[in-house]
């Protein structure tokens, strides 16, 4: 059985899936990031600075949450009803997926290109144009630590056991082992 996820006119650059949570993620070359909840809702955000929740069970207009900056990256919390947003203005926001509550949880000095919740949801990683891998705690976004790199970090991911963080650059990747 095959189902197509809508992305007409966009060039897909990265894909990821969380099969336990029924989520599919896609990043596009123009900065648009889309997340599909293949059960009920689809969350999208992009260069128009609008976060949208599409309910696949109905044909109604999507819920919309307007932000002041372009949405460069999204990550769904595996433990709570939160969506983490990384913004072009360096801000990091938590958006409730059950109501309209929003919370600013961090600010960097440059574009955030990728955010990723840890599999257990206690912390997240963020990377971007400043060349810093930042790890932040839930729920307030306190900076746990930062690791500097020599160039902008384009993307990141976290292993399913919470022990490894992988970061991607234009010409290489780095792997960090977490110790507790």
N, CA and C atoms as an extended XYZ file, in Angstrom:
540
Properties=species:S:1:pos:R:3:atomname:S:1:resname:S:1:resid:I:1 pbc="F F F"
N         0.848       -1.175        0.000 N   UNK     1
C         0.000        0.000        0.000 CA  UNK     1
C         0.890        1.234        0.000 C   UNK     1
N         0.598        2.205       -0.834 N   UNK     2
C         1.403        3.422       -0.961 CA  UNK     2
C         0.518        4.629       -0.760 C   UNK     2
N         1.038        5.616       -0.043 N   UNK     3
C         0.352        6.888        0.148 CA  UNK     3
C         1.363        7.991       -0.116 C   UNK     3
N         0.992        9.001       -0.888 N   UNK     4
C         1.891       10.111       -1.162 CA  UNK     4
C         1.643       11.238       -0.179 C   UNK     4
N         2.728       11.821        0.309 N   UNK     5
C         2.653       12.956        1.206 CA  UNK     5
C         2.843       14.215        0.369 C   UNK     5
N         2.000       15.234        0.557 N   UNK     6
C         2.027       16.399       -0.334 CA  UNK     6
C         3.287       17.242       -0.183 C   UNK     6
N         3.960       17.506       -1.318 N   UNK     7
C         5.107       18.419       -1.340 CA  UNK     7
C         5.374       18.888       -2.763 C   UNK     7
N         4.315       19.157       -3.499 N   UNK     8
C         4.446       19.581       -4.887 CA  UNK     8
C         5.266       20.861       -4.992 C   UNK     8
N         6.184       20.882       -5.949 N   UNK     9
C         6.986       22.064       -6.209 CA  UNK     9
C         8.170       22.242       -5.284 C   UNK     9
N         8.414       21.304       -4.382 N   UNK    10
C         9.529       21.404       -3.446 CA  UNK    10
C        10.546       20.302       -3.721 C   UNK    10
N        11.818       20.560       -3.427 N   UNK    11
C        12.866       19.554       -3.572 CA  UNK    11
C        13.228       19.029       -2.197 C   UNK    11
N        12.940       17.760       -1.953 N   UNK    12
C        13.180       17.149       -0.651 CA  UNK    12
C        14.680       16.926       -0.460 C   UNK    12
N        15.188       17.362        0.703 N   UNK    13
C        16.613       17.247        1.008 CA  UNK    13
C        16.879       16.193        2.071 C   UNK    13
N        16.018       16.102        3.087 N   UNK    14
C        16.205       15.128        4.158 CA  UNK    14
C        14.869       14.499        4.535 C   UNK    14
N        14.937       13.267        4.993 N   UNK    15
C        13.754       12.549        5.460 CA  UNK    15
C        14.079       11.832        6.757 C   UNK    15
N        13.102       11.728        7.624 N   UNK    16
C        13.232       10.937        8.842 CA  UNK    16
C        11.841       10.444        9.218 C   UNK    16
N        11.798        9.366        9.977 N   UNK    17
C        10.516        8.831       10.414 CA  UNK    17
C        10.635        8.308       11.833 C   UNK    17
N         9.579        8.506       12.604 N   UNK    18
C         9.453        7.920       13.927 CA  UNK    18
C         8.261        6.978       13.824 C   UNK    18
N         8.536        5.725       13.528 N   UNK    19
C         7.464        4.781       13.255 CA  UNK    19
C         6.624        4.477       14.483 C   UNK    19
N         7.231        4.540       15.678 N   UNK    20
C         6.458        4.319       16.896 CA  UNK    20
C         5.407        5.407       17.083 C   UNK    20
N         5.733        6.635       16.695 N   UNK    21
C         4.805        7.757       16.847 CA  UNK    21
C         4.024        8.037       15.568 C   UNK    21
N         4.247        7.247       14.523 N   UNK    22
C         3.561        7.414       13.244 CA  UNK    22
C         3.819        8.781       12.624 C   UNK    22
N         5.072        9.245       12.688 N   UNK    23
C         5.427       10.554       12.154 CA  UNK    23
C         6.416       10.413       11.014 C   UNK    23
N         6.251       11.250       10.011 N   UNK    24
C         7.210       11.364        8.919 CA  UNK    24
C         7.654       12.819        8.851 C   UNK    24
N         8.968       13.043        8.642 N   UNK    25
C         9.543       14.381        8.622 CA  UNK    25
C        10.248       14.568        7.285 C   UNK    25
N        10.173       15.775        6.729 N   UNK    26
C        10.890       16.084        5.492 CA  UNK    26
C        11.416       17.508        5.550 C   UNK    26
N        12.648       17.689        5.096 N   UNK    27
C        13.247       19.010        4.973 CA  UNK    27
C        13.500       19.281        3.507 C   UNK    27
N        13.235       20.501        3.076 N   UNK    28
C        13.338       20.858        1.667 CA  UNK    28
C        14.422       21.896        1.441 C   UNK    28
N        14.946       21.966        0.225 N   UNK    29
C        16.076       22.833       -0.080 CA  UNK    29
C        15.777       24.309        0.117 C   UNK    29
N        14.528       24.717        0.103 N   UNK    30
C        14.198       26.133        0.299 CA  UNK    30
C        13.936       26.463        1.768 C   UNK    30
N        14.239       25.546        2.693 N   UNK    31
C        14.077       25.807        4.112 CA  UNK    31
C        12.760       25.337        4.691 C   UNK    31
N        11.830       24.885        3.868 N   UNK    32
C        10.550       24.389        4.362 CA  UNK    32
C        10.772       23.044        5.048 C   UNK    32
N        10.148       22.881        6.193 N   UNK    33
C        10.172       21.608        6.914 CA  UNK    33
C         8.730       21.160        7.077 C   UNK    33
N         8.472       19.913        6.790 N   UNK    34
C         7.115       19.389        6.963 CA  UNK    34
C         7.163       18.144        7.824 C   UNK    34
N         6.157       18.041        8.686 N   UNK    35
C         5.987       16.852        9.519 CA  UNK    35
C         4.591       16.321        9.241 C   UNK    35
N         4.518       15.037        8.968 N   UNK    36
C         3.222       14.410        8.745 CA  UNK    36
C         2.951       13.427        9.866 C   UNK    36
N         1.838       13.594       10.546 N   UNK    37
C         1.362       12.605       11.505 CA  UNK    37
C         0.460       11.700       10.690 C   UNK    37
N         0.954       10.531       10.402 N   UNK    38
C         0.225        9.658        9.490 CA  UNK    38
C        -0.960        8.972       10.146 C   UNK    38
N        -1.271        9.381       11.386 N   UNK    39
C        -2.495        8.913       12.034 CA  UNK    39
C        -3.613        9.924       11.818 C   UNK    39
N        -3.446       11.138       12.386 N   UNK    40
C        -4.536       12.105       12.358 CA  UNK    40
C        -4.125       13.495       11.877 C   UNK    40
N        -3.128       14.086       12.497 N   UNK    41
C        -2.792       15.465       12.167 CA  UNK    41
C        -1.443       15.568       11.495 C   UNK    41
N        -1.333       16.593       10.687 N   UNK    42
C        -0.085       16.912       10.002 CA  UNK    42
C         0.301       18.324       10.419 C   UNK    42
N         1.516       18.488       10.931 N   UNK    43
C         2.032       19.798       11.322 CA  UNK    43
C         3.013       20.265       10.264 C   UNK    43
N         2.828       21.481        9.775 N   UNK    44
C         3.749       22.048        8.798 CA  UNK    44
C         4.155       23.443        9.233 C   UNK    44
N         5.325       23.827        8.834 N   UNK    45
C         5.826       25.174        9.098 CA  UNK    45
C         6.844       25.511        8.041 C   UNK    45
N         7.041       26.802        7.787 N   UNK    46
C         7.986       27.131        6.738 CA  UNK    46
C         8.309       28.599        6.661 C   UNK    46
N         8.653       29.027        5.460 N   UNK    47
C         9.142       30.377        5.239 CA  UNK    47
C         8.083       31.451        5.432 C   UNK    47
N         6.815       31.091        5.450 N   UNK    48
C         5.760       32.083        5.689 CA  UNK    48
C         5.544       32.347        7.175 C   UNK    48
N         6.359       31.731        8.050 N   UNK    49
C         6.317       31.912        9.504 CA  UNK    49
C         5.006       31.438       10.127 C   UNK    49
N         4.300       30.559        9.445 N   UNK    50
C         3.022       30.064        9.940 CA  UNK    50
C         3.131       28.563       10.231 C   UNK    50
N         2.757       28.189       11.446 N   UNK    51
C         2.666       26.792       11.833 CA  UNK    51
C         1.224       26.363       11.604 C   UNK    51
N         1.037       25.255       10.897 N   UNK    52
C        -0.310       24.775       10.591 CA  UNK    52
C        -0.490       23.348       11.060 C   UNK    52
N        -1.700       23.063       11.535 N   UNK    53
C        -2.081       21.709       11.918 CA  UNK    53
C        -3.247       21.291       11.029 C   UNK    53
N        -2.992       20.318       10.183 N   UNK    54
C        -3.999       19.799        9.257 CA  UNK    54
C        -4.608       18.545        9.873 C   UNK    54
N        -5.920       18.520       10.048 N   UNK    55
C        -6.620       17.362       10.590 CA  UNK    55
C        -7.072       16.498        9.421 C   UNK    55
N        -6.478       15.319        9.304 N   UNK    56
C        -6.792       14.431        8.175 CA  UNK    56
C        -8.175       13.813        8.275 C   UNK    56
N        -8.826       13.951        9.437 N   UNK    57
C       -10.152       13.364        9.599 CA  UNK    57
C       -11.255       14.280        9.088 C   UNK    57
N       -10.912       15.539        8.757 N   UNK    58
C       -11.937       16.473        8.294 CA  UNK    58
C       -11.390       17.300        7.136 C   UNK    58
N       -12.266       18.027        6.486 N   UNK    59
C       -11.846       18.866        5.363 CA  UNK    59
C       -11.841       20.342        5.738 C   UNK    59
N       -11.797       20.622        7.034 N   UNK    60
C       -11.814       22.008        7.490 CA  UNK    60
C       -10.451       22.669        7.280 C   UNK    60
N       -10.469       23.995        7.350 N   UNK    61
C        -9.242       24.784        7.246 CA  UNK    61
C        -8.316       24.407        8.403 C   UNK    61
N        -7.001       24.350        8.159 N   UNK    62
C        -6.087       23.966        9.244 CA  UNK    62
C        -6.021       25.025       10.344 C   UNK    62
N        -5.683       24.586       11.551 N   UNK    63
C        -5.371       25.529       12.616 CA  UNK    63
C        -4.086       26.245       12.236 C   UNK    63
N        -4.007       27.546       12.493 N   UNK    64
C        -2.819       28.307       12.136 CA  UNK    64
C        -2.306       29.089       13.335 C   UNK    64
N        -0.986       29.078       13.496 N   UNK    65
C        -0.309       29.836       14.542 CA  UNK    65
C         0.780       30.657       13.865 C   UNK    65
N         0.619       31.962       13.871 N   UNK    66
C         1.562       32.838       13.191 CA  UNK    66
C         2.714       33.207       14.123 C   UNK    66
N         3.926       33.126       13.606 N   UNK    67
C         5.118       33.512       14.342 CA  UNK    67
C         5.763       34.702       13.642 C   UNK    67
N         6.731       35.326       14.299 N   UNK    68
C         7.392       36.499       13.744 CA  UNK    68
C         8.537       36.147       12.808 C   UNK    68
N         8.946       34.891       12.791 N   UNK    69
C        10.102       34.484       12.005 CA  UNK    69
C         9.806       33.186       11.266 C   UNK    69
N        10.579       32.932       10.226 N   UNK    70
C        10.430       31.709        9.450 CA  UNK    70
C        10.731       30.485       10.314 C   UNK    70
N         9.965       29.431       10.098 N   UNK    71
C        10.137       28.180       10.833 CA  UNK    71
C        11.078       27.296       10.016 C   UNK    71
N        12.250       27.016       10.583 N   UNK    72
C        13.274       26.266        9.862 CA  UNK    72
C        13.283       24.781       10.208 C   UNK    72
N        12.764       24.428       11.392 N   UNK    73
C        12.816       23.041       11.827 CA  UNK    73
C        11.734       22.771       12.863 C   UNK    73
N        11.229       21.539       12.880 N   UNK    74
C        10.211       21.104       13.832 CA  UNK    74
C        10.621       19.768       14.437 C   UNK    74
N        10.256       19.559       15.697 N   UNK    75
C        10.458       18.254       16.326 CA  UNK    75
C         9.305       18.011       17.293 C   UNK    75
N         8.710       16.836       17.212 N   UNK    76
C         7.569       16.475       18.044 CA  UNK    76
C         8.069       15.783       19.307 C   UNK    76
N         7.584       16.200       20.470 N   UNK    77
C         7.990       15.582       21.730 CA  UNK    77
C         7.443       14.164       21.815 C   UNK    77
N         8.289       13.200       22.146 N   UNK    78
C         7.810       11.827       22.262 CA  UNK    78
C         7.050       11.550       23.557 C   UNK    78
N         7.125       12.462       24.539 N   UNK    79
C         6.521       12.220       25.845 CA  UNK    79
C         5.352       13.138       26.182 C   UNK    79
N         5.321       14.324       25.610 N   UNK    80
C         4.285       15.290       25.944 CA  UNK    80
C         3.698       15.869       24.667 C   UNK    80
N         2.634       16.639       24.801 N   UNK    81
C         1.968       17.234       23.645 CA  UNK    81
C         2.604       18.568       23.265 C   UNK    81
N         3.891       18.523       22.882 N   UNK    82
C         4.620       19.722       22.489 CA  UNK    82
C         5.293       19.512       21.145 C   UNK    82
N         5.345       20.587       20.403 N   UNK    83
C         6.082       20.641       19.156 CA  UNK    83
C         7.157       21.702       19.345 C   UNK    83
N         8.410       21.379       19.070 N   UNK    84
C         9.532       22.302       19.206 CA  UNK    84
C         9.828       22.916       17.845 C   UNK    84
N         9.974       24.231       17.815 N   UNK    85
C        10.253       24.944       16.575 CA  UNK    85
C        11.605       25.641       16.659 C   UNK    85
N        12.410       25.509       15.618 N   UNK    86
C        13.655       26.255       15.463 CA  UNK    86
C        13.425       27.322       14.397 C   UNK    86
N        13.767       28.559       14.704 N   UNK    87
C        13.383       29.695       13.865 CA  UNK    87
C        14.588       30.357       13.186 C   UNK    87
N        14.296       31.073       12.113 N   UNK    88
C        15.331       31.802       11.387 CA  UNK    88
C        15.923       32.937       12.215 C   UNK    88
N        15.178       33.484       13.160 N   UNK    89
C        15.686       34.564       14.009 CA  UNK    89
C        16.432       34.051       15.241 C   UNK    89
N        16.669       32.740       15.334 N   UNK    90
C        17.405       32.152       16.440 CA  UNK    90
C        16.560       31.735       17.623 C   UNK    90
N        15.269       32.011       17.591 N   UNK    91
C        14.409       31.633       18.705 CA  UNK    91
C        14.035       30.154       18.635 C   UNK    91
N        13.749       29.596       19.815 N   UNK    92
C        13.218       28.247       19.937 CA  UNK    92
C        11.911       28.346       20.707 C   UNK    92
N        10.856       27.778       20.136 N   UNK    93
C         9.523       27.850       20.727 CA  UNK    93
C         8.988       26.453       20.975 C   UNK    93
N         8.219       26.303       22.057 N   UNK    94
C         7.397       25.121       22.268 CA  UNK    94
C         5.955       25.514       21.974 C   UNK    94
N         5.291       24.750       21.128 N   UNK    95
C         3.897       24.956       20.781 CA  UNK    95
C         3.120       23.743       21.252 C   UNK    95
N         2.093       23.965       22.062 N   UNK    96
C         1.242       22.861       22.493 CA  UNK    96
C         0.507       22.290       21.291 C   UNK    96
N         0.410       20.967       21.228 N   UNK    97
C        -0.349       20.339       20.147 CA  UNK    97
C        -1.800       20.101       20.541 C   UNK    97
N        -2.146       20.419       21.800 N   UNK    98
C        -3.523       20.216       22.255 CA  UNK    98
C        -4.298       21.517       22.445 C   UNK    98
N        -3.593       22.660       22.518 N   UNK    99
C        -4.255       23.961       22.610 CA  UNK    99
C        -3.328       25.020       21.996 C   UNK    99
N        -3.623       26.281       22.193 N   UNK   100
C        -2.853       27.336       21.531 CA  UNK   100
C        -1.682       27.859       22.369 C   UNK   100
N        -1.341       27.188       23.450 N   UNK   101
C        -0.257       27.646       24.320 CA  UNK   101
C         1.083       27.611       23.587 C   UNK   101
N         1.840       28.729       23.694 N   UNK   102
C         3.174       28.843       23.120 CA  UNK   102
C         4.124       29.324       24.196 C   UNK   102
N         5.383       28.863       24.122 N   UNK   103
C         6.356       29.247       25.120 CA  UNK   103
C         7.716       29.423       24.451 C   UNK   103
N         8.303       30.624       24.565 N   UNK   104
C         9.654       30.865       24.087 CA  UNK   104
C        10.612       30.174       25.053 C   UNK   104
N        11.479       29.284       24.531 N   UNK   105
C        12.345       28.504       25.402 CA  UNK   105
C        13.830       28.681       25.090 C   UNK   105
N        14.162       29.579       24.207 N   UNK   106
C        15.572       29.793       23.920 CA  UNK   106
C        15.789       30.798       22.822 C   UNK   106
N        16.999       31.360       22.815 N   UNK   107
C        17.373       32.345       21.797 CA  UNK   107
C        18.852       32.161       21.480 C   UNK   107
N        19.162       32.021       20.204 N   UNK   108
C        20.544       31.994       19.742 CA  UNK   108
C        20.779       33.253       18.914 C   UNK   108
N        22.028       33.484       18.553 N   UNK   109
C        22.373       34.683       17.793 CA  UNK   109
C        22.276       34.500       16.285 C   UNK   109
N        21.858       33.332       15.831 N   UNK   110
C        21.763       33.107       14.388 CA  UNK   110
C        20.684       32.065       14.084 C   UNK   110
N        20.502       31.804       12.815 N   UNK   111
C        19.474       30.892       12.320 CA  UNK   111
C        19.644       29.499       12.930 C   UNK   111
N        18.535       28.939       13.413 N   UNK   112
C        18.520       27.550       13.873 CA  UNK   112
C        18.052       26.698       12.697 C   UNK   112
N        18.895       25.764       12.288 N   UNK   113
C        18.582       24.940       11.119 CA  UNK   113
C        17.954       23.598       11.475 C   UNK   113
N        18.172       23.116       12.701 N   UNK   114
C        17.618       21.823       13.066 CA  UNK   114
C        17.440       21.737       14.579 C   UNK   114
N        16.303       21.212       14.999 N   UNK   115
C        16.032       20.889       16.399 CA  UNK   115
C        15.562       19.442       16.462 C   UNK   115
N        15.902       18.768       17.550 N   UNK   116
C        15.515       17.364       17.685 CA  UNK   116
C        15.338       17.019       19.152 C   UNK   116
N        14.151       16.512       19.513 N   UNK   117
C        13.909       16.023       20.864 CA  UNK   117
C        14.652       14.704       21.074 C   UNK   117
N        15.144       14.505       22.310 N   UNK   118
C        15.701       13.207       22.673 CA  UNK   118
C        14.547       12.198       22.712 C   UNK   118
N        14.824       10.926       22.499 N   UNK   119
C        13.758        9.931       22.463 CA  UNK   119
C        12.925        9.838       23.731 C   UNK   119
N        13.485       10.224       24.883 N   UNK   120
C        12.736       10.169       26.128 CA  UNK   120
C        12.132       11.518       26.485 C   UNK   120
N        12.405       12.548       25.692 N   UNK   121
C        11.753       13.838       25.825 CA  UNK   121
C        12.256       14.756       26.929 C   UNK   121
N        13.338       14.403       27.640 N   UNK   122
C        13.809       15.261       28.727 CA  UNK   122
C        14.656       16.426       28.233 C   UNK   122
N        15.178       16.370       27.018 N   UNK   123
C        16.038       17.409       26.484 CA  UNK   123
C        15.953       17.402       24.958 C   UNK   123
N        16.521       18.451       24.354 N   UNK   124
C        16.595       18.493       22.899 CA  UNK   124
C        17.923       19.087       22.476 C   UNK   124
N        18.275       18.829       21.222 N   UNK   125
C        19.476       19.395       20.612 CA  UNK   125
C        19.044       20.420       19.569 C   UNK   125
N        19.855       21.478       19.442 N   UNK   126
C        19.618       22.458       18.383 CA  UNK   126
C        20.951       22.820       17.747 C   UNK   126
N        20.925       23.042       16.432 N   UNK   127
C        22.126       23.411       15.680 CA  UNK   127
C        21.763       24.470       14.662 C   UNK   127
N        22.799       25.142       14.156 N   UNK   128
C        22.504       26.151       13.150 CA  UNK   128
C        23.731       26.851       12.610 C   UNK   128
N        23.488       28.059       12.127 N   UNK   129
C        24.512       28.840       11.448 CA  UNK   129
C        25.629       29.298       12.375 C   UNK   129
N        25.411       29.308       13.689 N   UNK   130
C        26.444       29.739       14.625 CA  UNK   130
C        27.506       28.677       14.876 C   UNK   130
N        27.318       27.465       14.339 N   UNK   131
C        28.290       26.396       14.506 CA  UNK   131
C        28.312       25.785       15.894 C   UNK   131
N        27.239       25.956       16.664 N   UNK   132
C        27.159       25.398       18.013 CA  UNK   132
C        26.122       24.288       18.088 C   UNK   132
N        26.520       23.165       18.680 N   UNK   133
C        25.559       22.145       19.072 CA  UNK   133
C        25.132       22.503       20.477 C   UNK   133
N        23.854       22.804       20.671 N   UNK   134
C        23.332       23.129       21.992 CA  UNK   134
C        22.400       22.049       22.468 C   UNK   134
N        22.500       21.702       23.753 N   UNK   135
C        21.572       20.756       24.366 CA  UNK   135
C        20.828       21.511       25.452 C   UNK   135
N        19.485       21.415       25.423 N   UNK   136
C        18.604       22.195       26.283 CA  UNK   136
C        17.663       21.255       27.033 C   UNK   136
N        17.351       21.601       28.287 N   UNK   137
C        16.486       20.750       29.104 CA  UNK   137
C        15.019       21.150       28.950 C   UNK   137
N        14.147       20.188       29.131 N   UNK   138
C        12.702       20.425       29.161 CA  UNK   138
C        12.318       20.807       30.578 C   UNK   138
N        11.326       21.613       30.811 N   UNK   139
C        10.467       22.260       29.822 CA  UNK   139
C        10.852       23.710       29.532 C   UNK   139
N        11.849       24.258       30.232 N   UNK   140
C        12.118       25.700       30.098 CA  UNK   140
C        13.228       26.037       29.120 C   UNK   140
N        13.945       25.041       28.619 N   UNK   141
C        14.976       25.294       27.625 CA  UNK   141
C        16.318       25.713       28.184 C   UNK   141
N        16.573       25.432       29.476 N   UNK   142
C        17.866       25.787       30.061 CA  UNK   142
C        18.987       25.143       29.259 C   UNK   142
N        20.037       25.924       28.988 N   UNK   143
C        21.167       25.434       28.219 CA  UNK   143
C        21.989       24.493       29.088 C   UNK   143
N        22.004       23.198       28.765 N   UNK   144
C        22.749       22.200       29.522 CA  UNK   144
C        24.225       22.272       29.153 C   UNK   144
N        24.523       22.291       27.846 N   UNK   145
C        25.891       22.493       27.374 CA  UNK   145
C        25.869       22.880       25.904 C   UNK   145
N        27.015       23.398       25.447 N   UNK   146
C        27.220       23.745       24.041 CA  UNK   146
C        28.568       23.193       23.606 C   UNK   146
N        28.645       22.771       22.342 N   UNK   147
C        29.894       22.312       21.752 CA  UNK   147
C        30.117       23.120       20.482 C   UNK   147
N        31.236       23.852       20.391 N   UNK   148
C        31.499       24.633       19.177 CA  UNK   148
C        32.106       23.776       18.066 C   UNK   148
N        31.725       24.091       16.849 N   UNK   149
C        32.311       23.484       15.658 CA  UNK   149
C        32.914       24.598       14.812 C   UNK   149
N        33.576       24.233       13.736 N   UNK   150
C        34.275       25.220       12.915 CA  UNK   150
C        33.440       25.787       11.772 C   UNK   150
N        32.241       25.255       11.572 N   UNK   151
C        31.381       25.741       10.488 CA  UNK   151
C        29.919       25.541       10.875 C   UNK   151
N        29.005       26.146       10.116 N   UNK   152
C        27.579       25.954       10.414 CA  UNK   152
C        27.200       24.476       10.425 C   UNK   152
N        26.308       24.125       11.348 N   UNK   153
C        25.816       22.752       11.465 CA  UNK   153
C        24.431       22.718       10.825 C   UNK   153
N        24.261       21.887        9.817 N   UNK   154
C        23.040       21.888        9.011 CA  UNK   154
C        21.921       21.036        9.584 C   UNK   154
N        22.269       19.939       10.280 N   UNK   155
C        21.226       19.038       10.776 CA  UNK   155
C        21.748       18.233       11.956 C   UNK   155
N        20.808       17.627       12.695 N   UNK   156
C        21.201       16.781       13.826 CA  UNK   156
C        20.162       15.689       14.024 C   UNK   156
N        20.584       14.638       14.719 N   UNK   157
C        19.674       13.564       15.103 CA  UNK   157
C        20.207       12.936       16.382 C   UNK   157
N        19.351       12.191       17.072 N   UNK   158
C        19.692       11.574       18.351 CA  UNK   158
C        19.327       10.098       18.277 C   UNK   158
N        20.230        9.239       18.755 N   UNK   159
C        19.978        7.801       18.721 CA  UNK   159
C        18.810        7.437       19.634 C   UNK   159
N        18.187        6.309       19.357 N   UNK   160
C        16.992        5.898       20.095 CA  UNK   160
C        17.281        5.562       21.555 C   UNK   160
N        18.553        5.364       21.935 N   UNK   161
C        18.883        5.083       23.335 CA  UNK   161
C        19.350        6.328       24.087 C   UNK   161
N        19.240        7.525       23.487 N   UNK   162
C        19.622        8.788       24.121 CA  UNK   162
C        21.122        8.943       24.313 C   UNK   162
N        21.946        8.131       23.694 N   UNK   163
C        23.387        8.129       23.973 CA  UNK   163
C        24.238        8.821       22.906 C   UNK   163
N        23.731        8.966       21.694 N   UNK   164
C        24.526        9.552       20.617 CA  UNK   164
C        23.783       10.719       19.979 C   UNK   164
N        24.532       11.769       19.668 N   UNK   165
C        24.016       12.875       18.858 CA  UNK   165
C        24.860       12.922       17.601 C   UNK   165
N        24.211       12.966       16.460 N   UNK   166
C        24.900       13.058       15.184 CA  UNK   166
C        24.597       14.427       14.585 C   UNK   166
N        25.642       15.108       14.098 N   UNK   167
C        25.458       16.413       13.454 CA  UNK   167
C        26.011       16.347       12.045 C   UNK   167
N        25.372       17.080       11.136 N   UNK   168
C        25.787       17.082        9.744 CA  UNK   168
C        26.238       18.457        9.297 C   UNK   168
N        27.307       18.474        8.511 N   UNK   169
C        27.900       19.690        7.968 CA  UNK   169
C        27.912       19.595        6.453 C   UNK   169
N        28.402       20.613        5.797 N   UNK   170
C        28.441       20.570        4.341 CA  UNK   170
C        29.402       19.508        3.830 C   UNK   170
N        30.462       19.181        4.593 N   UNK   171
C        31.443       18.223        4.089 CA  UNK   171
C        31.733       17.048        5.020 C   UNK   171
N        31.099       16.978        6.194 N   UNK   172
C        31.333       15.857        7.085 CA  UNK   172
C        30.211       15.764        8.118 C   UNK   172
N        30.294       14.744        8.942 N   UNK   173
C        29.362       14.558       10.057 CA  UNK   173
C        30.175       14.289       11.312 C   UNK   173
N        29.603       14.599       12.471 N   UNK   174
C        30.246       14.320       13.752 CA  UNK   174
C        29.291       13.507       14.611 C   UNK   174
N        29.865       12.654       15.465 N   UNK   175
C        29.085       11.860       16.400 CA  UNK   175
C        29.579       12.181       17.806 C   UNK   175
N        28.652       12.492       18.682 N   UNK   176
C        28.963       12.792       20.080 CA  UNK   176
C        28.338       11.717       20.958 C   UNK   176
N        29.109       11.200       21.893 N   UNK   177
C        28.576       10.226       22.845 CA  UNK   177
C        28.200       10.966       24.119 C   UNK   177
N        26.960       10.777       24.559 N   UNK   178
C        26.452       11.405       25.773 CA  UNK   178
C        26.813       10.531       26.966 C   UNK   178
N        27.327       11.156       28.016 N   UNK   179
C        27.569       10.449       29.272 CA  UNK   179
C        26.776       11.146       30.362 C   UNK   179
N        26.165       10.369       31.225 N   UNK   180
C        25.331       10.909       32.292 CA  UNK   180
C        25.963       10.641       33.623 C   UNK   180
